[in-house]
Amino acid sequence: MSEAFQPVLLKRCGKNTTVGIDAYLADGGYQGLKNALAKQPGEVTQTVIDSGLRGRGGAGFSTGTKWTFLPKGHPGPIYLCVNGDESEPGTFNNRVLIEEDPHQVLEGLVIAGYAIGASKSYFYLRYEYGRGYRALEKAIEEMYSRNLLGKNILGSGYSLDIHLHRGAGAYICGEETGLIESLEGKRAWPRIKPPFPAIEGAFRKPTIVNNIETLACVTHILDRGPDWFKTIGIPKDPNNPRDGGSYGPKLYCISGHVDKPGLVELPLGVTARELIDNYAGGVWKGRKAKAVVPGGISMGFLSAAELDTPLDFNGPGKVGCLGLGTAAVIVIDDQTSMVDVLYNTCRFFAHESCGQCTPCREGTAWSTKILKRIREGQGTMADLKTLDDISKTIGTMPGTTICGLADGAAWPIKNALQKFRPEFEEFIKSGRRSDLREVALAH
Amino acid sequence: MGSVFIDDKEIDVDPKSNLIQAAREAGVEVPYYCWHHDLSVVASCRMCLVEVGEKKPDGSVAMLPRLVPACQTPAKPGTVVRTNTDKVKASREQTLEYLLLNHPLDCSICDQAGECYLQDYTYKFGRSHSRLNEPKVQRLDKYHIGEQIALFTDRCVMCTRCVRFTREISGTAELHVINRGSVEEIDVRPGHPCNNKLAGNVVDICPVGALCSKDFLYKKRVWWLKHADSVCTGCSTGCSIVVDQNEDKMYRIRPRENPQAQGSFMCDEGRFGWKHLQGEGRLTAPRAGRLAVAAATAVGSHAEGSSLSRSESRVLPQSDADFQDAWGGTSGGGILGEVRSAIASMAKQDGRRFVAIVSPFMTCEEAYLLCDYLRGLSKHITLAMGEVPIVGEDDLYPKGPRGESPTADNVKFTIRAEKCPNRLGVEAVLKRFQGEVIPFDVVLKSLASGAFDGAYYVGGYPPHEIPSGVVRAFEGLKLLIVQDLLQTPLSDLADYVLASASFAERQGTVINHKGLAQSYRVAVRPPGEARADGRILMELSGRKGLFHSPTILKEIATEIPALSKFGKEEVGTQGLMVMA
């Protein structure tokens, strides 16, 4: 099935050029927007609900349903924030979209803005994406010149302005309320919910935050219809009434120990093994995969035995991972020590914990220190118990933190200790020191 | 009001309160660090996590699978809260272990020890050991963080109460968080220390020993302190306070929560503005007889009081046997006896030639006793208001970004320009006895023009410069009686000096700017032979018995219609609105 799949989102990408407005229009661009403007905003939202589109930012919440959470009959302004703070390790799908085909994203943005009645959109882009920023800047300028933005878009009576905002580089700015705080010029400390952003978000106004890839999908849903969207991916599990299905194409980022790292677009539900073997040239140097990160490091690890897990919204969860996340697959070969991998993972989260909630602030740093000591040959078996306790006492699921960062920090520890425990025990017993040098984290 | 179930106990609470408050109503303690009822909710310390559920109409209870912060959850009717389950206990233990990971074990040298929420909660809810084998994060102490406050950075639990205080209450926003994760700290921007007029409050709201008052630092272990409820006399806001003392020495003043008075906070003027009560310049004994002439000239030029010659004044006997005689008593003799007969003879000659200047620092009871006594001697004695100190304008908080005052409905704290505690109370008394309130500058003119031969002047002011013109107005008097705390040019000029007591040394009731009556309680004894004003006046006026504030208030209530509320209700710890 996947062999025959024609890329949708990446159709115009991969040439290392940026698609301009003329080329985009010539390729049938902005038809989705025209279709949307011909409908009532509520119909647009219903179309997106019907398509079964789930957010591509990590949590996988139904996009159209999210839009309906806005207060009815609000006098405005309502804001649409675009989450372009793509900072989950291993993730680079948004980057390719905005660098090479920004109009596809911006079209989805205007459609979403129209559906929710937004008067302003804040495009929050991580600072590191310089090329993407310039591509977006140019694309937005082109849109204004063609009346695709600004007052009375295409004569529809709907007006929208976009503010392109560059972040200053923090993982936590990708959390939607952290993003809003950062956008407001504050420290990106995630807010307590309720109120959810749809009720009180940016500048205390109702706000919807959507991921870049999600908006790109919206473009195509309005262009080709929800039924077309539903032909792609994995349908709802009839035995699980709460399952929303995994419809549509998905950008999978493949990195780590593979021969051909890169970005591929496939229907949701491809397995990790297929991705590695068919699209990434297999594990490098003829080695075998020991572990695979299914969707960004915060989702945990798949063991070698779990490589046939379908990477849809439900698959990774069934084997103990946190979820699909951003579908950023990182392959770890069999020569790599899981102690080192977990140490590096913990170090990342300790560095990125915003420091607001006690369990996350202290737990991430503590686990890093413990793993550092284990790597230095000074670990004890009791450390594994402590690590396990830390992983179970931080996060939103026990209820001990405000945002999901701590869950993301806990899951790799949980998975590593579950699935690779003998390796940790052997390492501690041997008293070996890890000979891998630490690479300084950028400050 | 709606029913909430806290650990199976059903109580009625205001649905606007949160679960911490609801639990408190039910007598259940929910521990917390970051929440403060006057600050915004951040729910970041995660200490107050509880199990929450909902009671359905059919009586079944559906509990949420995860713990929720009690501070953030409103007490909706039908909410079921469980604080004593294993899950909650384990969470508290774990959170405390996290909080203590990088906390130094320096309780023995920490000022907060004894009133520290880390200590208390660890004792009640924590584990006895930490599993940390790693070196603790080291952070440098910051003594520079403010003129009055020091930050012991490594003790901080990052509750950010102080940060929110400077943003939401003072509006000055000096404090903020730097760095990220486990190495984050509270700090100020270089060159912008936390010196706003409310800065001292961050020490009170700090739940641990991170922010300490430099004034109190290492002065006293808190468990030696004894506490007395009192009222700040710094301005007419009349903040409810607690005076902390040990062995008749005051160590600090803290705000006492009182929504009717000021709320939860107080300003630094009041917090630190009591040092004169224990310093040099306090009158510690009564005195009879004028000082030498050389002294009088020196007074005119505002020379230091200590340089005065006391050759002509009669220094009081110091031996125990003579002690009672120095003041004398109701039976006559002593200084009070002399004062009594001096006033009586003047009143007999011509009451019109005698004036009493009633200070707005006097309590209602004292003002009443004085006026009642003098009017008893002669109906023609003038009763006038003492100087009402006004300094600048009311100082409103929170300040805006450029230091501008908030709009009227956003005011959270006011430091009033009127720097005395009881103008309203004294005015009510004066209106009853004099019929009007004669302002100080009017009576001063009369004094200067020689309209009076004798004066009873009551002070009680904090140290301030008395203009030479004021002193000169009193110079020509045949009889000047000064009742005051501090040695001033006027006390040097006086024929009789009655050394009186500060707010912390006496009982009495004052009425603040909006008519709220609050009472002082005796915290410490007056220094030396100084006496509480009420006692002086009781004995001077020949009343029987000891000074007892509630008894006098009852009398005031019958005599002064404006203060009749004193007869109906007690002035409790939260005060009594007597003038609405």
Interface residues (C-beta under 8 A of the other chain):
Chain A: A170 R187 W189 I192 A350 H351 E352 S353 C354 G355 Q356 C357 T358 P359 R361 E362 G363 T364 A365 W366 K369 I370 R373 A382 D383 T386 D389 T393 T396 M397 P398 G399 T400 T401 I402
Chain B: V41 V42 A43 S44 C45 R46 M47 L49 R66 L67 V68 P69 Q72 A90 S91 Q94 T95 Y98 L99 L101 N102 R131 L132 N133 E134 V137 V157 M158 H176 V177 N179 R180 G181 S182 V183 E184
